[in-house]
Amino acid sequence: MSGPLAYDEALAALTERGRFGIRLGLGRTRALLRALGDPQLAVRGALVAGTNGKGSVLALAGSALRAAGLRVGSTPKPHLVSYRERIEIDGQPIDPRAFARQVEAVLRVTDAVARRHGQPTEFELLTAVVFRHFAECDLEVALVEVGLGGRLDATHAWDGGVAAITNVDLDHMDRLGPTVTAIAREKAAIIERGDLAVTGAIGDALAVIARRASRLGVPLTVVPPAPLLGWDRDGIEVDLGRLGPTRVGLRGRHQAANGAVADALLDALDVAGIANVDDDARRRGYAGAVWPGRLERLDGAMGDVLLDGAHNPAGAAALALALDDLRPFLTDGPLTLVTASMADKDVDGVVRALARSRAMAGATILATAVELPRAMPADELAERWRVLAPAVRSVASVADPATALATALAGPGPTVVAGSLYLVGAARAILVDDPGLRDEP
């Protein structure tokens, strides 16, 4: 390299590794970390797996840890606007110059690793960047979200002392297996001997997780959803046992389950001697938690806009219920849904789940597509809605997401953007001007 990488050069060098695809396995990541001096060993915290809710648990637990005055690193994924969102310190994305410097350091060891283990993928390099940056930032606790599954995900090269599994449902079945039981085995593998473990899983998935914990002698806390006491347009109230009635600043009934897992995760961090968060800090943290693009509500001249990923049937079912709960608090008039999907997702399952929402009766559907090879064409998505959701008022195909969003915002009622986090990110980039997400050229 002739000189220090600029941010855009570092980003290009990292993302072009996408050509190597997704190759599950820990060998390359461990070799990268070893070549960097094993920075992950300087960091303790929680590794969080699960089908849905991982990011919400990170947002809630991270907010409470920060309210307690602790320095926290986290890895929410995927990013919405800037790639730098994937590495956060105290809730703020990594600085562009720091990002470039860390990528450059990892790239220096990549060729030597590749000669023995094969070319590292984008996510493997990113994982090495994460732990090198975390080690330099002198964190008190890290919250790391698993990328895919758990057993062979690059993040599993790290054991922070606490393993949390939010839930298990059908998703990524081509890589993780065709059944909940098979997928649960992949996720349960993040539990290592010497850990403390927490889960909100139920049924067959819970049985798999419990067997793994028992075999390794790991204490497992099984957490049912916190009793829901009420909600408004900006969050919910739950009963968190010792904390009593507690405000959670995230929308949707499903956050009662995520709030309970987050609280148990903090208990485990305390027992493990990693971090202590008192009751007052927990209450303040949960109330102030934010999770962009996940049932996020924006308001202003355009009226109410809800942004949510809902890219699998379980997520879509949670959104459908939330829409019914939130409808009395939103702008009058029929809903307009701007939606896109990846072709390899269970599109029919998502459409059926969303169509069950009473709030969708009489809605307008604007099907669009993001510019990715995996994206389902807008015309095909529109046709699935016509076939599977006869109760909606109208369905149209709008190829350009920005045009679809502008059309929806001109409508008489609330706008919902859902079905793909890539679409949510594109919409958020248009609607929210966040100086912290402006990338340097």
C-alpha angles and dihedrals in degrees: 000000000000096000144339114316118250116227095257091049091051092048092049092048091052100042095044085068084075086088087077089061125206113324112174116215139098103230098089094043092050090048091051092050092047091052088052093052097264097281091178089073089069092061131074129183141090133324109208123203132169143116096259134004100040093119093045091053090050091049094049098042092042092051091051093047090052091047086057089056096252125143107241134189120197139175111212114181148242103018119234106202110355127032087224089074087080091073116048134175114195091345095307125110118249114273114259093240093049090048091052092047093051094046090050091052092051093046090056091067097036099089093053091049092046093055090062105026106024129255113320117236126236093262093048091053091045090053090054090048090051096054095042089053093044091052091051093049093060094230125194093208138004128208109198123188117214113237104210126359107320115244096075100018114124092239089064088074082083127066110191097180099258126070120194127186113188101193141314126238138147112294135123087020092163089067106024103039140272099270139053089243093055092047090048090056090057093049096041090059091078087075107096132185110276094028132118112228135206130185142174092192122127139196121003092356092055090050091055093047092047092051091052092050093046093049091054096040092243119154107239124201112201110203124198118202113281112254109267113233100178147306145221133188094286105043149321139268120227138176107245097184107235091027092050119203105009132184116229114195094211123091128238136053090258088070088073087071094043092048091054092050091048091051092049089047089056089049089053092049088053095049090047090055092241104113139349122212116183123217096259093052090049092053092048092044096049092047092050098043118128129188112184117223095012108104085323114168121213123186139180135095092344094058123233117346122182120197120196136155100218091164098155133043095260092051091045091051090053090050092048092055091044091053090055091049095046098041095092090055097050135083115290119255136063119310123253115207119202106195142174134169144190111251092231093060126092091265095169091051091052093048093048092048094050093043090060090069112106088215089065093064106114092008126145117234120208108189116199140159135231120225100263130115090237094053119118110236113256093239092055093048091049090053092053089055092049091052099041105033110046093160094070116098100231141348125209135176116229112177097199115066094208091054091047090051093048090050091051094048090054090058126101100250143035121315122224120194111194148132101075132038088215088062091045089053092051091049093046091051088058098043103037125053104201112175090202090064097052105114120216115241 
